[in-house]
Amino acid sequence: VGSAVPDADLAKTFAICHPTNVVGVPSSVRLADYKSDGSTASWRITVIANQYTGCNAGRREAAVFAAHATQNVQAHPNVVYLASLKGGGSCSYWAQLFSGNLNQPWSTSDKDYVLRDMFFDDYPHPSYVVLDWTMTVRYKFVGPCCGYAEYSQCTDSTAAGLTSALASAVQALITEHQQKFGNLLPVVQGPTGSPSQVPANVTADTACTWGAWSPCSQVCGTGFQYRVAVTSATCNPVRLYQTQSCQSGPSCPNFCQAEFGDSQEFRSLVTSSDGLKSPRGLDFHPIPGRHLGTFSEARNFSTQGDELWVANGGNHSLIIVTDLGSVSQGALERQDRGYYHYMHDITSLAFNKVDGAAFRGDRDTYAYMATCQDSMNTYLGQKQPNYFMGPSLYDTAPQYKNLVSNRGTACTPAERCFFLHADMLHESPQCTGIVHDPETVTAWGTVYWALDGWRGHVVRYDFQKPHGPGLMDHSLASVRRYPQVTFTKGPPGVPAGMVLDPVTRVLYIADVGGGRVLAMKVDTGAYARTAREEYPIFSSRLPSFEYSIYECSEVSVFASGLQAPSGLAMGRNSVLFVAEYTTGRLLAYHLQTQELLQAISTPQGLGIAGLAISPSLRRLVYSNMRLDTVVMVDPGVCAVTTAADTIVNPAFNASEFTALSAVAAQCTTSNTIPNASLFEQVHVDSGYADNNEAVQNDNIMDANASLLANRTDCGYAEPLNFDALLLGGYFCHTCLPEPCLDGGQCTNIQWSGYNCSNEHHITVQDAKILVNGVSMATLALTLGETYRFIINSPGYPFHFFVPDSVRHSRTARGLPSPVDVGVMRLVVDQNMGALGYGIYNRPDMGTGLPFIPATPQAQPNPSPNSVREQAGSIDTAC
């Protein structure tokens, strides 16, 4: 309240979906049309309602809002009433049910949630804002029916509270205006936008008259041409145009793509020695060096060059490759602590590469990354599939809590860091492909297209406002299924590449099992029905979570007859590169004509998976998941430099064809809204919600989580739901995979992380050595164990030594070299005896004396984590 609407938001256009065909009601509005200084007769007050189709409280208040608007506009025609309708469904059907066919309010189907996110975001609903003539928010409040689960529970007297609240706010502004400007009677002028048109009563394709065929799309070989329907009262073409193939001139010449050259060298840049294990999808980070910086996990990294991220399916992790292809190249493996869910069998990843300047500062998701998992949520095969799986979203900025230690604390430069997911949605098990949508319409820019391998459908995910690291609320999101856009899943783990052309808005999809590449126009299609009945496993039961089925999208086959196409990448000059998993070939296609320009074979053959183009080097990079390698293609010089675009016929009107295809589908879908019984009606924290009652129970988020600590019904078919463990704050549990390295055993830290029995943290503070925060402590270590000392004392190299005449001798017992930042591994064997520790060549920092005797006495059941307040020494128990 009190904030002016930004100019960028004022300029946005909102289509009016109800009422239509009414004199004086425009087809669209802009808030800018209602802004003035108030000194002229065109001044306006604007009231906006925030409603969801699945919410009973919103349904109850919709009728009250409509009645109030209708009555008040008669007395005050300078007041504009808008309803922002969301959650899926027919706007006209909603209005007929809950507004009594009145001409107020003007409703907009806010399918991209733009109007909502301008004013309400995660504010409770139904809710309202009132704007004055300067487009400043003056009032904002929640409707009186909010909190009532049933429509009938909000009584007439309660619902009437909305009328009084609205009337009071509007009258206060009218009075204020009169005091400033006098009794300035408004002159109502319709805002920008053309009147709605009555659609023709049309029938079928066969009654259509068609125009002449266009010129062929290319000047050589086989192209295509189109013709346009002459629509009439008896013509309703399935599309407004038809296409057919055409021959034009001689065969096309052999082309040489710059990324292929006439010859190639194939450099294996990343291998199993870098941690690769079944590498799959690839993508380049838009801000090289941002995530790792120059130093991470006790290692130096270059921040120059291109930074490649690899979906490392065999280890359920990511491999980050810095300064790819240079002498300074480095590689580091990183994963989520809950990798067995959030990254289980990861196949693909995609970065948001839209500069944050396109969004409001606090809604910048530039360089966020989403991953896709070929998993049925079995927790590494330990549980029966429950299909509660989909893309995980991460903020790759290296701040706490985007990155955490195993204990959930901020990472030190010395220790292993873990991703903490910013959001996750769960509607695409066996997901094999994902791509970011570079649109700038939504408020947060978190739209991703993904593949549901279990159902063979394309799914559009809009994470909207990410819930943030460490949180679990999925109630603000939109998931739309496209069951008519189908594909066939390939072999387990094989990624299906996806590329979205930002200019034509065509999504290219590798149909691995079908041997095709599909082309889908993502801005076509329309809401058909709710998905909650046909696909009953989803992320949230609240009305603010949209789960819909969209139909009538335009999709075509871009290329066919391929041998398991996997990776896709878009090159320069309208070229799409395709990798074939089965043959190991790389193919180059012209996007506009679909002509195959060139094909080359890779020496690795079978197993090629991910494909990408390095941003600065402009080199093709691919992964081979069978041979655990990432390879760069170094092309030779092209002897023939014929550009692929020369095959395009200049007489072919490509822009007209693109415009036609964008509006071609005249789609008939059901004129309904979702059944309210499919939604949880009272807004509470829905948590981390699969279809299991143990997870849906909101109490799992609080003290009841402690009841899970002693559960041992971990078996494949036993009742304990592992999703409930993650929801309950368990990173370590007898049922979950052991996370500690080198044989350590974990202890859970509720809601935060876990400790490892074999890890000790060494720091220096005020010239004192601290072991797990205790000054000059003595540790009792167990024979046969491998211990990990995580040392974060820059400039003070920590070391162990043998308490003999040569105080700093290490070689006698094979002790590790001094370390100031990093991890030191110490294997306790029977010959070790007692050890001292200190800062190398700094006796003033403490000598580690007195020592435990060199032949320690056996200790019954020593505790690996016990700390005794003695001078710095290590007691190894036999």
KEZAKE-919186 format. One record per residue (C-alpha): residue number from 0; x, y, z. Coordinates in steps of 0.02 Angstrom, whole numbers. Layout:
N
  num      px      py      pz
  NUM       X       Y       Z
...
This chain:
878
  num      px      py      pz
    0       0       0       0
    1      66     170     -48
    2     172     105    -192
    3     149     170    -369
    4     131      42    -507
    5     293      39    -609
    6     282     104    -787
    7     330     -66    -857
    8     179    -143    -771
    9      64      -3    -825
   10     106     -41   -1007
   11      56    -224    -997
   12    -100    -276   -1092
   13    -234    -389   -1019
   14    -364    -471   -1131
   15    -543    -459   -1071
   16    -625    -630   -1079
   17    -792    -577   -1002
   18    -903    -492   -1047
   19    -882    -497   -1235
   20    -982    -422   -1377
   21   -1045    -284   -1264
   22   -1040    -103   -1317
   23    -914      -6   -1215
   24    -818    -159   -1157
   25    -648    -169   -1240
   26    -559    -328   -1292
   27    -408    -279   -1186
   28    -353    -151   -1057
   29    -194     -71    -995
   30    -178       9    -824
   31     -87     151    -910
   32    -256     198    -987
   33    -321     240    -813
   34    -175     344    -751
   35    -189     533    -738
   36    -149     675    -620
   37    -334     684    -578
   38    -359     859    -645
   39    -459     810    -798
   40    -624     721    -824
   41    -533     561    -874
   42    -481     519    -695
   43    -515     341    -638
   44    -516     229    -485
   45    -471      48    -519
   46    -523    -101    -413
   47    -441    -269    -446
   48    -498    -437    -377
   49    -380    -585    -356
   50    -479    -748    -382
   51    -439    -932    -412
   52    -560   -1048    -502
   53    -534   -1190    -379
   54    -566   -1086    -223
   55    -738   -1093    -142
   56    -708    -927     -53
   57    -668    -847    -220
   58    -824    -920    -296
   59    -929    -854    -153
   60    -858    -679    -164
   61    -862    -672    -355
   62   -1050    -649    -355
   63   -1038    -514    -220
   64    -901    -424    -314
   65   -1001    -430    -476
   66   -1158    -364    -394
   67   -1065    -224    -307
   68    -973    -176    -467
   69   -1133    -173    -569
   70   -1223     -64    -443
   71   -1076      52    -408
   72   -1032      84    -591
   73   -1207     155    -616
   74   -1173     286    -484
   75    -986     307    -515
   76    -942     269    -697
   77    -764     324    -664
   78    -731     165    -562
   79    -660      18    -660
   80    -682    -157    -589
   81    -564    -295    -648
   82    -558    -477    -595
   83    -395    -575    -613
   84    -448    -755    -639
   85    -321    -896    -619
   86    -304   -1082    -592
   87    -371   -1146    -757
   88    -545   -1152    -830
   89    -660   -1052    -939
   90    -675    -868    -896
   91    -848    -855    -973
   92    -910   -1009    -880
   93    -846    -937    -716
   94    -933    -773    -749
   95   -1097    -857    -795
   96   -1096    -961    -636
   97   -1041    -832    -510
   98   -1081    -663    -587
   99   -1256    -694    -648
  100   -1215    -646    -827
  101   -1186    -467    -771
  102   -1075    -352    -872
  103    -967    -319    -720
  104    -829    -347    -676
  105    -718    -352    -828
  106    -630    -518    -808
  107    -459    -563    -875
  108    -395    -741    -886
  109    -230    -708    -799
  110    -153    -871    -861
  111      25    -806    -843
  112     -14    -737    -670
  113      49    -566    -721
  114     -87    -463    -639
  115     -80    -571    -483
  116     107    -551    -464
  117      97    -363    -492
  118      -9    -341    -335
  119     -35    -501    -236
  120     104    -629    -258
  121      80    -752    -114
  122     -47    -641     -25
  123    -200    -737      40
  124    -349    -748     -76
  125    -478    -695    -127
  126    -404    -522    -106
  127    -421    -347    -176
  128    -325    -188    -215
  129    -394     -16    -247
  130    -289     104    -353
  131    -312     291    -362
  132    -303     396    -520
  133    -112     406    -509
  134    -101     216    -510
  135     -46     209    -328
  136    -105      64    -220
  137    -212     143     -85
  138    -303      -7     -11
  139    -263    -193      -5
  140    -362    -321      93
  141    -417    -502     102
  142    -598    -547      68
  143    -710    -597     214
  144    -739    -775     149
  145    -554    -820     154
  146    -533    -966     274
  147    -703   -1044     244
  148    -683   -1217     166
  149    -861   -1233      99
  150    -955   -1111     -11
  151   -1106   -1113     104
  152   -1003   -1081     261
  153    -975    -901     209
  154   -1149    -835     250
  155   -1235    -690     163
  156   -1198    -575     309
  157   -1014    -623     307
  158    -996    -607     118
  159   -1082    -438     125
  160    -930    -375     217
  161    -844    -367      48
  162    -972    -242     -16
  163    -948    -127     133
  164    -758    -139     122
  165    -756     -98     -63
  166    -886      41     -48
  167    -790     120      95
  168    -624     119       1
  169    -698     185    -161
  170    -798     321     -74
  171    -646     378      24
  172    -550     405    -139
  173    -696     493    -222
  174    -708     611     -73
  175    -521     641     -78
  176    -529     682    -263
  177    -673     804    -237
  178    -575     893    -100
  179    -427     914    -218
  180    -511     949    -383
  181    -690     992    -345
  182    -841     905    -419
  183    -756     853    -581
  184    -881     741    -668
  185    -798     597    -759
  186    -811     571    -945
  187    -801     386    -980
  188    -686     345   -1125
  189    -648     167   -1173
  190    -467     114   -1153
  191    -353      56   -1292
  192    -413    -103   -1377
  193    -534    -156   -1510
  194    -710    -217   -1472
  195    -733    -403   -1457
  196    -795    -491   -1612
  197    -930    -622   -1623
  198    -850    -781   -1690
  199    -922    -848   -1852
  200   -1033   -1001   -1849
  201    -913   -1114   -1940
  202    -910   -1297   -1984
  203    -773   -1398   -2067
  204    -620   -1403   -2179
  205    -712   -1473   -2329
  206    -817   -1317   -2352
  207    -665   -1204   -2366
  208    -600   -1113   -2518
  209    -411   -1108   -2524
  210    -296    -977   -2597
  211    -150   -1012   -2715
  212       1   -1111   -2659
  213     149   -1006   -2603
  214     320   -1017   -2687
  215     427   -1165   -2630
  216     525   -1132   -2471
  217     693   -1169   -2549
  218     778   -1149   -2716
  219     850   -1325   -2723
  220     799   -1499   -2670
  221     637   -1536   -2578
  222     554   -1395   -2483
  223     374   -1354   -2435
  224     242   -1228   -2481
  225      80   -1170   -2401
  226     -88   -1098   -2445
  227    -213   -1002   -2340
  228    -397   -1038   -2313
  229    -528    -911   -2361
  230    -635    -922   -2206
  231    -823    -898   -2213
  232    -980    -942   -2117
  233    -965   -1122   -2177
  234    -776   -1142   -2162
  235    -686   -1191   -2003
  236    -516   -1258   -2055
  237    -422   -1365   -1931
  238    -282   -1247   -1977
  239    -291   -1082   -2069
  240    -164   -1150   -2190
  241    -111   -1312   -2275
  242      64   -1369   -2323
  243     137   -1490   -2450
  244     311   -1537   -2508
  245     382   -1463   -2667
  246     531   -1490   -2781
  247     629   -1339   -2835
  248     776   -1343   -2952
  249     924   -1463   -2938
  250     981   -1557   -2785
  251    1055   -1446   -2651
  252    1246   -1435   -2643
  253    1349   -1514   -2506
  254    1363   -1392   -2364
  255    1503   -1374   -2239
  256    1450   -1316   -2067
  257    1577   -1210   -1975
  258    1551   -1317   -1818
  259    1595   -1475   -1919
  260    1720   -1418   -2049
  261    1784   -1532   -2186
  262    1876   -1632   -2054
  263    1870   -1643   -1865
  264    1976   -1677   -1713
  265    1889   -1748   -1562
  266    1965   -1698   -1394
  267    1913   -1794   -1239
  268    1915   -1657   -1109
  269    1827   -1733    -959
  270    1838   -1916    -906
  271    1803   -2034    -762
  272    1958   -1967    -674
  273    1858   -1804    -656
  274    1713   -1897    -578
  275    1612   -1935    -735
  276    1497   -2083    -719
  277    1365   -2098    -855
  278    1372   -1914    -908
  279    1213   -1857    -994
  280    1140   -1684   -1025
  281    1253   -1531   -1043
  282    1230   -1344   -1022
  283    1343   -1194   -1002
  284    1328   -1078    -853
  285    1284    -901    -910
  286    1404    -823    -782
  287    1568    -922    -783
  288    1655    -917    -615
  289    1506    -858    -517
  290    1469   -1022    -430
  291    1642   -1087    -383
  292    1739    -924    -386
  293    1927    -941    -384
  294    1932   -1062    -237
  295    1810   -1194    -177
  296    1826   -1356     -80
  297    2012   -1318     -56
  298    2045   -1307    -242
  299    2089   -1166    -360
  300    1982   -1133    -513
  301    1993   -1019    -662
  302    1850    -899    -688
  303    1894    -872    -872
  304    1826    -961   -1025
  305    1668   -1066   -1036
  306    1598   -1161    -888
  307    1512   -1326    -931
  308    1394   -1415    -813
  309    1365   -1601    -840
  310    1219   -1707    -779
  311    1316   -1850    -700
  312    1181   -1983    -696
  313    1282   -2127    -625
  314    1326   -2029    -468
  315    1164   -1928    -458
  316    1268   -1770    -462
  317    1333   -1628    -570
  318    1510   -1606    -635
  319    1562   -1424    -652
  320    1700   -1400    -780
  321    1784   -1230    -775
  322    1880   -1146    -916
  323    1834   -1287   -1033
  324    1970   -1341   -1154
  325    2109   -1232   -1084
  326    2266   -1278    -987
  327    2179   -1207    -833
  328    2028   -1322    -848
  329    1965   -1392    -684
  330    1822   -1505    -632
  331    1724   -1526    -471
  332    1580   -1641    -426
  333    1435   -1570    -326
  334    1266   -1639    -274
  335    1117   -1615    -161
  336    1122   -1695      12
  337     957   -1776     -36
  338    1025   -1832    -204
  339     926   -1993    -193
  340     770   -1889    -224
  341     817   -1719    -295
  342     948   -1784    -418
  343     910   -1969    -429
  344     964   -2030    -601
  345     984   -1853    -666
  346     974   -1842    -855
  347     966   -1658    -902
  348     989   -1482    -840
  349     947   -1308    -905
  350     999   -1134    -851
  351     897    -976    -855
  352    1002    -868    -972
  353     886    -718    -980
  354     976    -569    -905
  355     893    -515    -744
  356     869    -339    -811
  357     711    -404    -893
  358     632    -432    -721
  359     606    -335    -561
  360     762    -342    -453
  361     689    -451    -315
  362     622    -572    -446
  363     783    -604    -539
  364     809    -790    -570
  365     951    -766    -694
  366    1072    -915    -684
  367     948   -1024    -591
  368     959   -1204    -649
  369     830   -1342    -662
  370     872   -1527    -669
  371     773   -1674    -735
  372     779   -1851    -665
  373     742   -2018    -752
  374     669   -2083    -589
  375     506   -2151    -522
  376     557   -2090    -348
  377     621   -2257    -284
  378     761   -2185    -176
  379     898   -2279    -269
  380     785   -2432    -287
  381     748   -2448    -101
  382     561   -2409    -114
  383     420   -2451    -231
  384     391   -2316    -363
  385     270   -2182    -307
  386     291   -2072    -463
  387     313   -1914    -357
  388     454   -1844    -463
  389     494   -1697    -573
  390     617   -1555    -599
  391     722   -1481    -458
  392     763   -1295    -461
  393     925   -1222    -394
  394     993   -1047    -371
  395    1176   -1063    -423
  396    1231    -903    -335
  397    1353    -967    -203
  398    1270    -886     -53
  399    1212    -977     102
  400    1084   -1064      95
  401    1097   -1102     -90
  402    1254   -1195     -39
  403    1275   -1280     130
  404    1392   -1398     219
  405    1334   -1571     270
  406    1284   -1494     438
  407    1177   -1362     352
  408    1296   -1221     396
  409    1380   -1100     276
  410    1519   -1187     180
  411    1697   -1149     227
  412    1830   -1145      90
  413    1896   -1310     156
  414    1746   -1424     153
  415    1628   -1509      35
  416    1479   -1403     -17
  417    1305   -1462     -65
  418    1163   -1387    -165
  419    1004   -1344     -71
  420     859   -1341    -192
  421     757   -1182    -214
  422     601   -1275    -273
  423     541   -1440    -343
  424     383   -1493    -434
  425     329   -1672    -452
  426     224   -1704    -607
  427     347   -1790    -727
  428     422   -1955    -670
  429     558   -2025    -783
  430     596   -1851    -845
  431     723   -1858    -985
  432     733   -1680   -1049
  433     714   -1500    -991
  434     739   -1326   -1064
  435     714   -1151    -997
  436     585   -1040   -1082
  437     664    -868   -1115
  438     495    -779   -1106
  439     486    -616   -1009
  440     298    -611    -979
  441     290    -699    -811
  442     349    -609    -655
  443     490    -726    -607
  444     548    -803    -771
  445     546    -979    -700
  446     457   -1067    -844
  447     534   -1233    -901
  448     475   -1362   -1026
  449     506   -1543    -977
  450     467   -1720   -1033
  451     365   -1843    -931
  452     443   -2007    -989
  453     318   -2111    -891
  454     168   -2043    -985
  455     258   -1985   -1142
  456     193   -1805   -1126
  457     266   -1633   -1136
  458     243   -1533    -975
  459     260   -1346    -947
  460     320   -1298    -774
  461     307   -1123    -706
  462     387   -1123    -534
  463     327    -943    -516
  464     398    -882    -350
  465     524   -1015    -293
  466     492   -1067    -114
  467     678   -1044     -76
  468     811   -1157       1
  469     757   -1251     156
  470     571   -1225     128
  471     438   -1341      60
  472     285   -1240       9
  473     233   -1281    -171
  474      68   -1188    -171
  475     123   -1053    -295
  476     156   -1140    -460
  477      77   -1185    -625
  478      97   -1355    -710
  479      18   -1388    -879
  480      15   -1555    -967
  481       8   -1572   -1157
  482     -50   -1752   -1182
  483     -72   -1726   -1369
  484     114   -1688   -1388
  485     183   -1863   -1367
  486     350   -1948   -1381
  487     426   -2119   -1345
  488     554   -2134   -1207
  489     723   -2207   -1253
  490     838   -2324   -1155
  491     856   -2289    -967
  492     951   -2130    -931
  493     967   -2073   -1112
  494     925   -1887   -1115
  495     803   -1813   -1239
  496     870   -1646   -1297
  497     757   -1493   -1299
  498     791   -1325   -1382
  499     674   -1175   -1383
  500     699   -1048   -1521
  501     674    -878   -1437
  502     622    -794   -1599
  503     499    -916   -1676
  504     445    -988   -1507
  505     462   -1164   -1577
  506     515   -1300   -1457
  507     619   -1439   -1535
  508     608   -1607   -1445
  509     714   -1762   -1470
  510     594   -1910   -1478
  511     725   -2040   -1432
  512     617   -2194   -1445
  513     520   -2132   -1596
  514     674   -2085   -1698
  515     608   -1910   -1730
  516     633   -1728   -1687
  517     469   -1640   -1651
  518     431   -1455   -1672
  519     300   -1382   -1553
  520     237   -1203   -1560
  521     233   -1168   -1374
  522     116   -1018   -1383
  523     -24   -1120   -1462
  524    -148   -1228   -1369
  525    -282   -1190   -1241
  526    -344   -1246   -1072
  527    -448   -1404   -1088
  528    -480   -1465    -910
  529    -401   -1493    -741
  530    -267   -1627    -730
  531    -304   -1671    -548
  532    -425   -1811    -591
  533    -328   -1901    -728
  534    -157   -1875    -648
  535    -188   -1880    -460
  536      -8   -1860    -400
  537      44   -1678    -390
  538     135   -1552    -284
  539       0   -1457    -191
  540    -187   -1470    -159
  541    -215   -1283    -140
  542    -311   -1181    -271
  543    -160   -1069    -301
  544     -71   -1220    -374
  545    -130   -1241    -553
  546    -125   -1416    -628
  547    -207   -1414    -800
  548    -220   -1506    -965
  549    -190   -1404   -1122
  550    -242   -1464   -1294
  551    -240   -1408   -1476
  552     -57   -1358   -1480
  553      26   -1358   -1649
  554     159   -1492   -1664
  555     243   -1565   -1817
  556     382   -1686   -1860
  557     540   -1588   -1898
  558     648   -1739   -1940
  559     616   -1926   -1944
  560     705   -2090   -1977
  561     838   -2052   -1847
  562     930   -2179   -1739
  563     883   -2131   -1560
  564     909   -1942   -1570
  565     971   -1880   -1400
  566    1059   -1713   -1382
  567    1002   -1556   -1473
  568    1091   -1389   -1492
  569    1050   -1232   -1590
  570    1190   -1156   -1691
  571    1211    -998   -1790
  572    1130    -966   -1958
  573     969   -1060   -1919
  574    1050   -1230   -1891
  575     992   -1366   -1772
  576    1119   -1498   -1720
  577    1057   -1672   -1675
  578    1154   -1813   -1590
  579    1110   -1995   -1622
  580    1135   -2105   -1470
  581    1139   -2269   -1567
  582    1260   -2221   -1706
  583    1361   -2084   -1625
  584    1328   -1969   -1773
  585    1306   -1781   -1766
  586    1183   -1706   -1891
  587    1154   -1526   -1945
  588     982   -1470   -2006
  589     924   -1305   -2076
  590     785   -1244   -1961
  591     677   -1158   -2090
  592     685   -1286   -2230
  593     718   -1442   -2123
  594     855   -1489   -2247
  595     992   -1606   -2184
  596    1150   -1505   -2217
  597    1290   -1615   -2153
  598    1323   -1768   -2046
  599    1482   -1829   -1961
  600    1526   -1982   -1858
  601    1608   -1973   -1688
  602    1747   -2098   -1645
  603    1660   -2152   -1485
  604    1507   -2217   -1577
  605    1364   -2287   -1472
  606    1321   -2186   -1316
  607    1321   -2004   -1369
  608    1200   -1914   -1255
  609    1207   -1729   -1214
  610    1251   -1595   -1342
  611    1292   -1410   -1322
  612    1388   -1270   -1405
  613    1520   -1177   -1304
  614    1471    -992   -1298
  615    1641    -914   -1331
  616    1734   -1050   -1426
  617    1580   -1095   -1533
  618    1632   -1277   -1523
  619    1513   -1425   -1514
  620    1531   -1523   -1353
  621    1450   -1692   -1322
  622    1447   -1825   -1187
  623    1461   -2012   -1210
  624    1372   -2095   -1066
  625    1442   -2269   -1103
  626    1625   -2215   -1107
  627    1614   -2083    -968
  628    1686   -1941   -1069
  629    1646   -1766   -1129
  630    1718   -1724   -1300
  631    1745   -1562   -1395
  632    1739   -1558   -1585
  633    1879   -1454   -1661
  634    1828   -1423   -1842
  635    1944   -1402   -1988
  636    1925   -1263   -2114
  637    1781   -1279   -2237
  638    1842   -1286   -2417
  639    1665   -1250   -2476
  640    1587   -1102   -2387
  641    1412   -1105   -2461
  642    1299   -1038   -2324
  643    1150   -1143   -2276
  644    1036    -992   -2293
  645    1068    -987   -2480
  646     946   -1129   -2506
  647     804   -1020   -2440
  648     692    -953   -2578
  649     681    -763   -2556
  650     507    -769   -2634
  651     446    -878   -2491
  652     360    -770   -2359
  653     429    -849   -2201
  654     363    -713   -2086
  655     185    -736   -2152
  656     197    -923   -2127
  657     261    -901   -1949
  658     119    -781   -1909
  659      -9    -899   -1982
  660      52   -1047   -1883
  661      50    -947   -1722
  662    -139    -924   -1731
  663    -188   -1071   -1838
  664    -270   -1190   -1716
  665    -455   -1154   -1691
  666    -473   -1260   -1538
  667    -632   -1321   -1455
  668    -609   -1364   -1271
  669    -727   -1396   -1128
  670    -814   -1241   -1061
  671    -793   -1282    -877
  672    -697   -1240    -720
  673    -616   -1367    -602
  674    -721   -1453    -470
  675    -691   -1372    -301
  676    -683   -1541    -214
  677    -514   -1571    -298
  678    -435   -1432    -194
  679    -385   -1407     -13
  680    -490   -1253      28
  681    -410   -1180     183
  682    -239   -1103     151
  683    -111   -1183     265
  684      68   -1234     232
  685      42   -1383     117
  686     220   -1440     140
  687     304   -1567      32
  688     153   -1654     -35
  689     145   -1816    -130
  690     -15   -1917    -129
  691      31   -2012      31
  692     -63   -1958     186
  693      97   -1960     290
  694     164   -1826     177
  695       1   -1728     157
  696     -17   -1717     346
  697      39   -1540     387
  698      91   -1594     562
  699     237   -1687     485
  700     318   -1515     472
  701     318   -1491     661
  702     348   -1591     818
  703     270   -1749     746
  704     423   -1764     636
  705     518   -1830     787
  706     407   -1985     783
  707     494   -2038     622
  708     664   -2051     704
  709     643   -2229     764
  710     546   -2297     616
  711     630   -2451     543
  712     498   -2507     418
  713     616   -2465     277
  714     584   -2612     161
  715     540   -2599     -21
  716     354   -2627       8
  717     343   -2572     191
  718     235   -2422     238
  719     362   -2288     285
  720     358   -2151     154
  721     533   -2084     121
  722     464   -1918      58
  723     397   -1894     234
  724     575   -1914     299
  725     637   -1771     192
  726     486   -1667     241
  727     520   -1708     423
  728     697   -1639     418
  729     793   -1804     404
  730     956   -1800     308
  731    1017   -1951     404
  732     904   -2097     447
  733     924   -2285     458
  734     813   -2299     304
  735     908   -2173     198
  736    1074   -2201     108
  737    1228   -2170     218
  738    1297   -1999     167
  739    1466   -2001     258
  740    1627   -2036     164
  741    1769   -2155     211
  742    1661   -2267     318
  743    1591   -2134     433
  744    1420   -2148     513
  745    1297   -2004     512
  746    1197   -1926     651
  747    1048   -1820     600
  748    1035   -1636     644
  749     848   -1606     632
  750     800   -1484     493
  751     983   -1438     464
  752    1092   -1582     408
  753    1201   -1718     483
  754    1366   -1748     571
  755    1488   -1885     522
  756    1572   -1990     656
  757    1740   -1984     568
  758    1747   -1796     534
  759    1834   -1667     642
  760    1847   -1481     608
  761    2011   -1389     638
  762    2020   -1199     649
  763    2137   -1070     724
  764    2072    -930     833
  765    2169    -809     943
  766    2329    -909     913
  767    2245   -1067     976
  768    2206   -1227     883
  769    2023   -1273     898
  770    1965   -1452     869
  771    1777   -1453     844
  772    1777   -1284     930
  773    1876   -1342    1083
  774    2051   -1274    1116
  775    2194   -1401    1109
  776    2078   -1548    1133
  777    2129   -1731    1139
  778    2033   -1849    1027
  779    2009   -2035    1052
  780    2017   -2119     882
  781    1968   -2297     842
  782    2084   -2425     766
  783    2044   -2464     585
  784    1943   -2306     555
  785    1980   -2175     422
  786    1961   -1999     489
  787    1934   -1840     392
  788    2005   -1682     469
  789    1926   -1529     387
  790    2054   -1392     410
  791    2011   -1210     386
  792    2161   -1113     453
  793    2230   -1010     308
  794    2416    -977     332
  795    2429   -1099     477
  796    2469   -1273     409
  797    2402   -1404     528
  798    2499   -1568     545
  799    2521   -1724     648
  800    2688   -1778     718
  801    2766   -1918     817
  802    2816   -1871     995
  803    2999   -1914     981
  804    3164   -1821     980
  805    3131   -1757     804
  806    2973   -1666     846
  807    2907   -1633     672
  808    2948   -1801     596
  809    2805   -1871     491
  810    2886   -1998     379
  811    2916   -2130     512
  812    2733   -2174     517
  813    2674   -2112     349
  814    2580   -1962     416
  815    2500   -1840     294
  816    2581   -1677     244
  817    2531   -1514     328
  818    2369   -1433     267
  819    2304   -1258     304
  820    2143   -1266     200
  821    2072   -1433     147
  822    2035   -1609     202
  823    2167   -1720     281
  824    2132   -1907     287
  825    2208   -2008     428
  826    2197   -2198     431
  827    2219   -2265     608
  828    2322   -2425     607
  829    2399   -2531     744
  830    2573   -2458     723
  831    2521   -2278     744
  832    2522   -2256     932
  833    2496   -2084    1006
  834    2517   -1930     899
  835    2538   -1746     930
  836    2471   -1606     821
  837    2513   -1425     795
  838    2546   -1289     668
  839    2695   -1335     561
  840    2853   -1233     604
  841    2755   -1129     729
  842    2795   -1191     904
  843    2726   -1027     973
  844    2554   -1086     920
  845    2563   -1232    1042
  846    2675   -1384    1038
  847    2547   -1518    1069
  848    2634   -1570    1233
  849    2613   -1662    1348
  850    2582   -1818    1246
  851    2481   -1973    1276
  852    2603   -2119    1295
  853    2662   -2194    1131
  854    2582   -2361    1177
  855    2405   -2316    1224
  856    2300   -2427    1332
  857    2148   -2507    1256
  858    1986   -2414    1289
  859    1819   -2505    1299
  860    1694   -2447    1169
  861    1779   -2282    1127
  862    1665   -2146    1062
  863    1727   -2080     895
  864    1667   -1906     934
  865    1728   -1892    1114
  866    1831   -1738    1155
  867    1937   -1729    1313
  868    2008   -1566    1379
  869    2194   -1602    1370
  870    2339   -1530    1275
  871    2342   -1560    1088
  872    2365   -1745    1055
  873    2285   -1891     968
  874    2248   -2049    1066
  875    2227   -2199     952
  876    2135   -2338    1042
  877    2183   -2516     996
